[in-house]
Amino acid sequence: MTQLQDRNVLHITDGTGDTRIMWDPAVADEVSTAKAAFNAAKKKGMLAYAVDPDSGGRTGEVIRHFDETQGKIIMVRQTQGG
């Protein structure tokens, strides 16, 4: 796996596991596919986090719109407190 693939990936985690969609920002079709998956997950109520690749995945910020320059995005279902 190349460094580009490590840095440009959308992880969508749900009951079926972890779906990974990789893209190259220079390839419009790949960006379009990743953006469509991001938007579909958002419509299901999932939260998206842009992960700082230099932190080893320990930090992230909530994002509301797909940005192909973010590199690594993780999407998870919202949890409710009890």
Protein Blocks (a to p, Z undefined) as FASTA:
>chain_A
ZZklmmmccddddfkbpadddddfklmklmmmmmmmmmmmmmnopacddddfknnopacc
ddfbdcfknopacdddddddZZ
